[in-house]
Amino acid sequence: MAAVENGSEKRELAGKRALVTGGSRGIGAGIVRHLLDAGAEVLTTARSAPGDLPGKVHFVEADLRTPEGIDTIAASAREVLGGVDILVSSAGGARARDGATDTTEEVWQDTLNLNFFAAVRLDRHFIPEMRERGSGAIVHVASAATTLPDRYFLHYTAAKAALDNYSVGLSRDLAPAGIRVNRVSPGRTATPGGEAAREEWAQMFGYVSNAVGAPPLGRDGTPDDIAEAVLFLVSDRANWISGANIFVDGGEFPRV
Ligand SMILES: NC(=O)c1ccc[n+]([C@@H]2O[C@H](COP(=O)([O-])OP(=O)(O)OC[C@H]3O[C@@H](n4cnc5c(N)ncnc54)[C@H](OP(=O)(O)O)[C@@H]3O)[C@@H](O)[C@H]2O)c1
């Protein structure tokens, strides 16, 4: 959203520095596009750079599952952006497993590292400078699947549930410092990772994936649907919102 200031248009994130994880495809790429369009300077990350990154985005290659990968990203954000006003942890996902006994120690560790500890570790890097400035906006991309965990993704929904709990506590910790912490919980969203996970799930479950009906609003989500909610939460339009979780799921997971 653009405001008119002194006769010229000012984009709402102009002057803001944003770090977005997982921006090489899917939801993260949608978030990157939305933040760039809103005027932010954006650094994004993945394990490898895709060929079709928007020209204006900065990119750093690192594995989010390790503390060393997180350190690489944090150092790059300081060097390239000079600091971070907006921190969006979007990278995540998991491979389906056939219930608890098929979920090895290594799979548990990997899934927790990517879907939970990566956000914790990145937040720990940038909270001190946000505290000093007395402002900051953090968004964790969680999952609507936490409301109905199933046996094929126990490791994933448990990791995202840990992220939920941590996010609420963190929002209460940081609110007095002027830092807002919110979540966006996608439902079924058409992305490479989402489609692959649902295909695996369908095969294990003995379904073909297109036999699973559409969400009540009649279609799967798009990365832009999710990115709209993230953009709102990091903008000043949401400056009295912290600890919230916006479900962007086509109405599939009703909550009272
Ligand atoms: N799509 C859905 O239906 C859905 C539903 C609920 C929640 N979500 C959540 O939404 C977020 C985005 O999902 P998506 O569907 O857009 O996933 P996606 O299409 O698989 O994209 C994931 C992104 O994260 C990066 N990434 C994955 N593993 C990484 C690692 N170890 N280190 C660094 N980067 C890594 C990927 O790049 P590289 O592979 O090159 O590293 C890619 O940029 C995730 O947190 C997911 O859990 C998605």
The ligand as a Tripos MOL2 file, in Angstrom:
@<TRIPOS>MOLECULE
LIG
   48    52     1     0     0
SMALL
NO_CHARGES

@<TRIPOS>ATOM
      1 N1          2.7440  -25.2090    0.9510 N.am      1 LIG1
      2 C1          1.9070  -25.5660    1.8890 C.2       1 LIG1
      3 O1          0.8470  -26.1740    1.6270 O.2       1 LIG1
      4 C2          2.2010  -25.2000    3.3290 C.ar      1 LIG1
      5 C3          1.2000  -25.4440    4.2850 C.ar      1 LIG1
      6 C4          1.4440  -25.1100    5.6130 C.ar      1 LIG1
      7 C5          2.6550  -24.5380    5.9700 C.ar      1 LIG1
      8 N2          3.6090  -24.3150    5.0250 N.ar      1 LIG1
      9 C6          4.8770  -23.7080    5.4790 C.3       1 LIG1
     10 O2          5.1850  -22.6120    4.6220 O.3       1 LIG1
     11 C7          6.6110  -22.4680    4.5510 C.3       1 LIG1
     12 C8          7.0350  -22.4230    3.0870 C.3       1 LIG1
     13 O3          6.6510  -23.6550    2.4920 O.3       1 LIG1
     14 P1          6.6340  -23.8770    0.9040 P.3       1 LIG1
     15 O4          5.4760  -24.7540    0.6340 O.co2     1 LIG1
     16 O5          6.7910  -22.5950    0.1980 O.co2     1 LIG1
     17 O6          7.9860  -24.7650    0.7570 O.3       1 LIG1
     18 P2          8.9160  -25.0430   -0.5010 P.3       1 LIG1
     19 O7          8.2040  -24.8410   -1.7790 O.co2     1 LIG1
     20 O8          9.5380  -26.3810   -0.2660 O.co2     1 LIG1
     21 O9         10.0740  -23.9240   -0.3300 O.3       1 LIG1
     22 C9         10.8930  -24.0190    0.8250 C.3       1 LIG1
     23 C10        11.9850  -22.9770    0.7960 C.3       1 LIG1
     24 O10        12.8150  -23.1750    1.9490 O.3       1 LIG1
     25 C11        14.1660  -23.4680    1.5280 C.3       1 LIG1
     26 N3         14.7470  -24.4910    2.3860 N.ar      1 LIG1
     27 C12        14.2910  -25.7600    2.5820 C.ar      1 LIG1
     28 N4         15.1220  -26.4330    3.3890 N.ar      1 LIG1
     29 C13        16.1260  -25.5690    3.7080 C.ar      1 LIG1
     30 C14        17.3030  -25.6760    4.4870 C.ar      1 LIG1
     31 N5         17.6210  -26.8090    5.1310 N.pl3     1 LIG1
     32 N6         18.1050  -24.6000    4.6010 N.ar      1 LIG1
     33 C15        17.8060  -23.4470    3.9580 C.ar      1 LIG1
     34 N7         16.7130  -23.2790    3.2080 N.ar      1 LIG1
     35 C16        15.8890  -24.3330    3.0790 C.ar      1 LIG1
     36 C17        14.0110  -23.9680    0.0760 C.3       1 LIG1
     37 O11        15.1920  -23.8110   -0.6910 O.3       1 LIG1
     38 P3         16.3100  -25.0050   -0.8070 P.3       1 LIG1
     39 O12        15.5780  -26.3000   -0.8750 O.co2     1 LIG1
     40 O13        17.0910  -24.6670   -2.0390 O.co2     1 LIG1
     41 O14        17.1620  -24.8910    0.4110 O.co2     1 LIG1
     42 C18        12.8970  -23.0530   -0.4170 C.3       1 LIG1
     43 O15        13.4010  -21.7800   -0.6930 O.3       1 LIG1
     44 C19         7.2020  -23.6450    5.3310 C.3       1 LIG1
     45 O16         7.5340  -23.2320    6.6320 O.3       1 LIG1
     46 C20         6.0660  -24.6510    5.3710 C.3       1 LIG1
     47 O17         6.1590  -25.5080    6.4790 O.3       1 LIG1
     48 C21         3.4050  -24.6390    3.7150 C.ar      1 LIG1
@<TRIPOS>BOND
     1     1     2 1
     2     2     3 2
     3     2     4 1
     4     4     5 ar
     5     4    48 ar
     6     5     6 ar
     7     6     7 ar
     8     7     8 ar
     9     8     9 1
    10     8    48 ar
    11     9    10 1
    12     9    46 1
    13    10    11 1
    14    11    12 1
    15    11    44 1
    16    12    13 1
    17    13    14 1
    18    14    15 2
    19    14    16 1
    20    14    17 1
    21    17    18 1
    22    18    19 2
    23    18    20 1
    24    18    21 1
    25    21    22 1
    26    22    23 1
    27    23    24 1
    28    23    42 1
    29    24    25 1
    30    25    26 1
    31    25    36 1
    32    26    27 ar
    33    26    35 ar
    34    27    28 ar
    35    28    29 ar
    36    29    30 ar
    37    29    35 ar
    38    30    31 1
    39    30    32 ar
    40    32    33 ar
    41    33    34 ar
    42    34    35 ar
    43    36    37 1
    44    36    42 1
    45    37    38 1
    46    38    39 2
    47    38    40 1
    48    38    41 1
    49    42    43 1
    50    44    45 1
    51    44    46 1
    52    46    47 1
@<TRIPOS>SUBSTRUCTURE
     1 LIG1         1 GROUP 0 **** ****
